[in-house]
Amino acid sequence: MKKLLAALTVALLAVSAGAAHAKDWSTVRFGVDASYAPFESKAP
């Protein structure tokens, strides 16, 4: 049981370390279906 807990802890630390060095995004883009009625308008 302790080995499983240790393995899960190591795996969690390895995954979270990658997220700490993630790129800071300055622009967020959304993809939408333009044929759907609320999204077909281009004017604000």
HUUR-V242636 format. One line per field, one symbol per residue. phi: phi as a letter, one per 30 degrees, with the letter a starting at -180 (. if undefined). Layout:
phi: ???
This chain:
phi: .dddddddddddddddddddcddddcbccccbddddedcddcdd
